[in-house]
């Protein structure tokens, strides 16, 4: 079971629409975690239901989950990211995963 990544946030300066901007700075680790998380569920490996842990400036931790209903959209965004950085092997893996969950 993989340990969810911890993403540090400053809640006093973040709005709901800024959340995606925050993740931009953490794209690589975040998208790799999405792929790993969904793959573990597809392969029926033990998986914590926590995708990532958000940590505020006071050290409080908030668990981020990804319901199965969000797998397709999240994998689609991850595939765009991995295509952008020209990591085509991961894109192919994501395509296979998308076929399995659809």
Backbone as a printed PyTorch tensor [residue, N CA C, xyz], in Angstrom:
tensor([[[  0.8430,  -1.1710,   0.0000],
         [  0.0000,   0.0000,   0.0000],
         [  0.8890,   1.2360,   0.0000]],

        [[  0.6430,   2.1430,  -0.9110],
         [  1.4350,   3.3600,  -1.0360],
         [  0.9670,   4.4070,  -0.0330]],

        [[  1.8990,   5.2050,   0.3910],
         [  1.5690,   6.2980,   1.2940],
         [  1.0930,   7.4870,   0.4720]],

        [[ -0.0740,   8.0430,   0.7970],
         [ -0.5530,   9.2030,   0.0400],
         [  0.4070,  10.3790,   0.2010]],

        [[  0.6210,  11.1410,  -0.8720],
         [  1.5080,  12.3110,  -0.7630],
         [  0.8620,  13.3910,   0.0870]],

        [[  1.6950,  14.1670,   0.7430],
         [  1.2070,  15.3090,   1.5250],
         [  1.4590,  16.5670,   0.7130]],

        [[  0.4030,  17.3350,   0.5060],
         [  0.4710,  18.5680,  -0.2600],
         [  0.2030,  19.7150,   0.7070]],

        [[  1.1670,  20.5890,   0.8560],
         [  1.0360,  21.7060,   1.7910],
         [  0.2860,  22.8640,   1.1470]],

        [[ -0.6950,  23.3900,   1.8950],
         [ -1.5360,  24.4820,   1.4000],
         [ -1.5820,  25.6030,   2.4350]],

        [[ -1.9350,  26.7860,   2.0010],
         [ -2.1820,  27.9110,   2.8970],
         [ -3.6590,  28.2660,   2.7480]],

        [[ -4.5150,  27.8020,   3.6690],
         [ -5.9610,  27.9880,   3.5120],
         [ -6.4060,  29.4420,   3.5830]],

        [[ -5.5840,  30.3300,   4.1190],
         [ -5.9850,  31.7290,   4.1950],
         [ -5.8580,  32.4330,   2.8460]],

        [[ -5.1350,  31.8090,   1.9240],
         [ -4.9470,  32.4230,   0.6090],
         [ -5.4370,  31.5420,  -0.5380]],

        [[ -6.3130,  30.6100,  -0.2330],
         [ -6.7720,  29.7110,  -1.3050],
         [ -8.2960,  29.6970,  -1.3470]],

        [[ -8.8230,  29.8250,  -2.5260],
         [-10.2530,  29.7310,  -2.7650],
         [-10.5050,  28.4630,  -3.5620]],

        [[-11.7490,  28.0720,  -3.6530],
         [-12.0780,  26.8360,  -4.3740],
         [-11.5290,  26.8640,  -5.7940]],

        [[-11.6360,  28.0150,  -6.4670],
         [-11.1480,  28.0900,  -7.8470],
         [ -9.6260,  28.0970,  -7.9260]],

        [[ -8.9540,  28.3710,  -6.8130],
         [ -7.4940,  28.3470,  -6.7800],
         [ -6.9350,  26.9520,  -6.5300]],

        [[ -7.7930,  26.0140,  -6.1620],
         [ -7.3210,  24.6870,  -5.7960],
         [ -6.5880,  24.0090,  -6.9410]],

        [[ -7.1150,  24.1450,  -8.1540],
         [ -6.4390,  23.5240,  -9.3030],
         [ -5.0790,  24.1760,  -9.5410]],

        [[ -4.9750,  25.4860,  -9.2910],
         [ -3.6830,  26.1580,  -9.4340],
         [ -2.6740,  25.5950,  -8.4370]],

        [[ -3.1360,  25.2980,  -7.2360],
         [ -2.2600,  24.7000,  -6.2350],
         [ -1.7330,  23.3610,  -6.7320]],

        [[ -2.6140,  22.5710,  -7.3050],
         [ -2.2080,  21.2510,  -7.7700],
         [ -1.2630,  21.3280,  -8.9620]],

        [[ -1.3280,  22.4280,  -9.7240],
         [ -0.4160,  22.5920, -10.8550],
         [  1.0230,  22.4900, -10.3720]],

        [[  1.3090,  23.0920,  -9.2310],
         [  2.6700,  23.0670,  -8.7080],
         [  3.0610,  21.6740,  -8.2250]],

        [[  2.0890,  20.8250,  -8.0350],
         [  2.3420,  19.4660,  -7.5560],
         [  1.9010,  18.4270,  -8.5780]],

        [[  1.7350,  18.8560,  -9.8570],
         [  1.1800,  17.9760, -10.8800],
         [  1.8410,  16.6080, -10.9420]],

        [[  3.1400,  16.5800, -11.0480],
         [  3.7980,  15.3120, -11.2920],
         [  3.4700,  14.3010, -10.2100]],

        [[  3.7070,  14.6370,  -8.9640],
         [  3.4530,  13.6920,  -7.8770],
         [  1.9600,  13.3860,  -7.7680]],

        [[  1.1270,  14.3950,  -8.0050],
         [ -0.3130,  14.2050,  -7.8790],
         [ -0.8540,  13.2800,  -8.9670]],

        [[ -0.4650,  13.5160, -10.2160],
         [ -0.9690,  12.6630, -11.2950],
         [ -0.4030,  11.2490, -11.2190]],

        [[  0.8320,  11.1020, -10.8070],
         [  1.3800,   9.7580, -10.6070],
         [  0.6050,   9.0240,  -9.5180]],

        [[  0.2130,   9.7520,  -8.4950],
         [ -0.5570,   9.1480,  -7.4140],
         [ -1.9370,   8.7240,  -7.9030]],

        [[ -2.5790,   9.5320,  -8.7530],
         [ -3.8840,   9.1470,  -9.3030],
         [ -3.7590,   7.8280, -10.0570]],

        [[ -2.7480,   7.7220, -10.9210],
         [ -2.5520,   6.5000, -11.7070],
         [ -2.2970,   5.3200, -10.7760]],

        [[ -1.4230,   5.4940,  -9.8160],
         [ -1.1070,   4.4250,  -8.8740],
         [ -2.3450,   4.0090,  -8.0700]],

        [[ -3.0940,   4.9770,  -7.6030],
         [ -4.2900,   4.7390,  -6.7900],
         [ -5.3270,   3.9170,  -7.5620]],

        [[ -5.6560,   4.3800,  -8.7720],
         [ -6.6670,   3.6850,  -9.5790],
         [ -6.1590,   2.3090, -10.0000]],

        [[ -4.8920,   2.2080, -10.3750],
         [ -4.3300,   0.9180, -10.7780],
         [ -4.4110,  -0.0950,  -9.6320]],

        [[ -4.1080,   0.3360,  -8.4240],
         [ -4.1950,  -0.5650,  -7.2700],
         [ -5.6200,  -1.0560,  -7.0650]],

        [[ -6.5900,  -0.1980,  -7.2800],
         [ -7.9890,  -0.6140,  -7.1350],
         [ -8.3790,  -1.5820,  -8.2490]],

        [[ -7.9600,  -1.3040,  -9.4770],
         [ -8.2520,  -2.2010, -10.5990],
         [ -7.6490,  -3.5810, -10.3440]],

        [[ -6.4070,  -3.5980,  -9.8430],
         [ -5.7090,  -4.8630,  -9.5960],
         [ -6.0780,  -5.4900,  -8.2520]],

        [[ -7.0270,  -4.8690,  -7.5570],
         [ -7.5210,  -5.3600,  -6.2730],
         [ -6.4220,  -5.5060,  -5.2270]],

        [[ -5.4530,  -4.6070,  -5.3060],
         [ -4.4060,  -4.5710,  -4.2850],
         [ -4.9410,  -3.7550,  -3.1150]],

        [[ -4.4740,  -4.0750,  -1.9140],
         [ -4.9350,  -3.2740,  -0.7650],
         [ -4.5890,  -1.8020,  -0.9880]],

        [[ -5.5580,  -0.9540,  -0.7860],
         [ -5.3390,   0.4740,  -1.0230],
         [ -6.0950,   1.2640,   0.0290]],

        [[ -5.4080,   2.2010,   0.6180],
         [ -6.0510,   3.1410,   1.5190],
         [ -6.9910,   3.9710,   0.6610]],

        [[ -8.1060,   4.4210,   1.2200],
         [ -9.0370,   5.1940,   0.4020],
         [ -8.6330,   6.6590,   0.2890]],

        [[ -7.4400,   7.0100,   0.7730],
         [ -6.9670,   8.3890,   0.7320],
         [ -6.0660,   8.5850,  -0.4870]],

        [[ -6.4380,   9.5410,  -1.3370],
         [ -5.6520,   9.8530,  -2.5250],
         [ -4.4440,  10.7080,  -2.1540]],

        [[ -4.6820,  11.7250,  -1.3570],
         [ -3.6170,  12.6360,  -0.9320],
         [ -4.0200,  13.2490,   0.4000]],

        [[ -3.0620,  13.8410,   1.0610],
         [ -3.3160,  14.5220,   2.3230],
         [ -2.9170,  15.9840,   2.1390]],

        [[ -3.8720,  16.8670,   2.3710],
         [ -3.6000,  18.3010,   2.3040],
         [ -3.2080,  18.7630,   3.7000]],

        [[ -2.1420,  19.5320,   3.8080],
         [ -1.6430,  20.0000,   5.0910],
         [ -1.6520,  21.5230,   5.0860]],

        [[ -2.3540,  22.1150,   6.0780],
         [ -2.3950,  23.5760,   6.1280],
         [ -1.1880,  24.1250,   6.8780]],

        [[ -1.1130,  25.4520,   6.9690],
         [  0.0560,  26.0860,   7.5700],
         [  0.1900,  25.8390,   9.0640]],

        [[ -0.8600,  25.3270,   9.7000],
         [ -0.8000,  24.9870,  11.1260],
         [ -0.5300,  23.5040,  11.3430]],

        [[ -0.3430,  22.7740,  10.2590],
         [ -0.0490,  21.3550,  10.3600],
         [ -1.2650,  20.4480,  10.4040]],

        [[ -2.4600,  21.0190,  10.2780],
         [ -3.6690,  20.1990,  10.2530],
         [ -3.7300,  19.4500,   8.9230]],

        [[ -4.1010,  18.2000,   8.9910],
         [ -4.1420,  17.3670,   7.7860],
         [ -5.5850,  17.0700,   7.3840]],

        [[ -5.8360,  17.1290,   6.0740],
         [ -7.1590,  16.8670,   5.5140],
         [ -7.0070,  15.7940,   4.4440]],

        [[ -7.7820,  14.7300,   4.5700],
         [ -7.6790,  13.6340,   3.6160],
         [ -8.4880,  13.9350,   2.3600]],

        [[ -7.8790,  13.6980,   1.2170],
         [ -8.5230,  13.8940,  -0.0770],
         [ -8.8330,  12.5140,  -0.6450]],

        [[-10.0680,  12.2920,  -1.0160],
         [-10.4670,  10.9970,  -1.5560],
         [-10.8690,  11.1540,  -3.0180]],

        [[-10.8410,  10.0350,  -3.7430],
         [-11.2640,  10.0090,  -5.1390],
         [-12.2840,   8.8850,  -5.2910]],

        [[-13.5660,   9.2480,  -5.4060],
         [-14.5840,   8.2090,  -5.5920],
         [-14.4660,   7.5890,  -6.9790]],

        [[-14.9510,   6.3810,  -7.1100],
         [-14.8780,   5.6970,  -8.4100],
         [-15.5390,   6.5070,  -9.5140]],

        [[-16.5470,   7.2840,  -9.1730],
         [-17.2260,   8.1030, -10.1860],
         [-16.2930,   9.1640, -10.7730]],

        [[-15.1830,   9.4540, -10.1170],
         [-14.2410,  10.4390, -10.6030],
         [-13.0190,   9.8510, -11.2910]],

        [[-12.9520,   8.5190, -11.3770],
         [-11.7810,   7.8710, -11.9720],
         [-11.5610,   8.3050, -13.4160]],

        [[-12.6050,   8.2550, -14.2280],
         [-12.4710,   8.5350, -15.6600],
         [-11.9620,   9.9560, -15.8980]],

        [[-12.5750,  10.9290, -15.2360],
         [-12.1650,  12.3230, -15.4120],
         [-10.7360,  12.5360, -14.9220]],

        [[-10.3970,  11.9730, -13.7740],
         [ -9.0510,  12.1430, -13.2170],
         [ -7.9990,  11.4880, -14.0940]],

        [[ -8.2950,  10.3010, -14.6080],
         [ -7.3490,   9.6410, -15.5070],
         [ -7.1980,  10.4170, -16.8030]],

        [[ -8.2860,  11.0210, -17.2840],
         [ -8.2120,  11.8340, -18.4950],
         [ -7.2780,  13.0280, -18.3160]],

        [[ -7.3740,  13.6880, -17.1620],
         [ -6.4830,  14.8240, -16.8870],
         [ -5.0430,  14.3480, -16.7300]],

        [[ -4.8770,  13.2030, -16.0850],
         [ -3.5250,  12.6520, -15.9190],
         [ -2.9240,  12.3120, -17.2800]],

        [[ -3.7430,  11.7530, -18.1720],
         [ -3.2510,  11.3910, -19.5070],
         [ -2.8000,  12.6300, -20.2730]],

        [[ -3.5300,  13.7320, -20.1440],
         [ -3.1200,  14.9810, -20.8020],
         [ -1.7780,  15.4480, -20.2540]],

        [[ -1.6060,  15.3470, -18.9470],
         [ -0.3400,  15.7680, -18.3300],
         [  0.8150,  14.9150, -18.8380]],

        [[  0.6480,  13.5890, -18.8120],
         [  1.7430,  12.7100, -19.2290],
         [  2.0290,  12.8290, -20.7250]],

        [[  1.0320,  13.1580, -21.5140],
         [  1.2600,  13.4250, -22.9320],
         [  2.0760,  14.7080, -23.0970]],

        [[  1.7510,  15.7240, -22.2850],
         [  2.4530,  16.9980, -22.3550],
         [  3.9450,  16.8360, -22.0280]],

        [[  4.2650,  15.9490, -21.0670],
         [  5.6790,  15.7500, -20.7190],
         [  6.2920,  14.5970, -21.5140]],

        [[  5.5430,  14.1220, -22.5100],
         [  6.0010,  13.0890, -23.4350],
         [  6.3750,  11.7750, -22.7530]],

        [[  5.5850,  11.3980, -21.7730],
         [  5.7630,  10.1090, -21.1030],
         [  4.6810,   9.1630, -21.6400]],

        [[  4.9370,   8.6850, -22.8460],
         [  3.9140,   7.9570, -23.5850],
         [  3.6240,   6.5690, -23.0280]],

        [[  4.5610,   5.9550, -22.3460],
         [  4.3040,   4.6500, -21.7360],
         [  3.2060,   4.7820, -20.6770]],

        [[  3.2720,   5.8650, -19.9070],
         [  2.2410,   6.0890, -18.8910],
         [  0.9050,   6.4030, -19.5440]],

        [[  0.9240,   7.1270, -20.6710],
         [ -0.3130,   7.3980, -21.4120],
         [ -0.9590,   6.0930, -21.8640]],

        [[ -0.1440,   5.1600, -22.3580],
         [ -0.6760,   3.8700, -22.7910],
         [ -1.2620,   3.0980, -21.6190]],

        [[ -0.6040,   3.1360, -20.4790],
         [ -1.1160,   2.4790, -19.2750],
         [ -2.4630,   3.0800, -18.8960]],

        [[ -2.5660,   4.3890, -18.9400],
         [ -3.8250,   5.0520, -18.5920],
         [ -4.9350,   4.6540, -19.5630]],

        [[ -4.6230,   4.5700, -20.8580],
         [ -5.6200,   4.1440, -21.8440],
         [ -6.1560,   2.7520, -21.5120]],

        [[ -5.2470,   1.8390, -21.1410],
         [ -5.6500,   0.4850, -20.7610],
         [ -6.5170,   0.5120, -19.5100]],

        [[ -6.1570,   1.3490, -18.5660],
         [ -6.9340,   1.4660, -17.3340],
         [ -8.3230,   2.0110, -17.6360]],

        [[ -8.4180,   3.0120, -18.5140],
         [ -9.7050,   3.5890, -18.8640],
         [-10.6140,   2.5440, -19.4990]],

        [[-10.0510,   1.6580, -20.3140],
         [-10.8630,   0.5920, -20.9170],
         [-11.3940,  -0.3500, -19.8450]],

        [[-10.5790,  -0.6270, -18.8450],
         [-10.9890,  -1.5560, -17.7920],
         [-12.0800,  -0.9850, -16.8950]],

        [[-12.0910,   0.3120, -16.6950],
         [-13.0970,   0.8840, -15.7820],
         [-14.3640,   1.3260, -16.4880]],

        [[-14.3300,   1.3860, -17.8250],
         [-15.5440,   1.8460, -18.5490],
         [-16.5020,   0.7120, -18.8070]]])
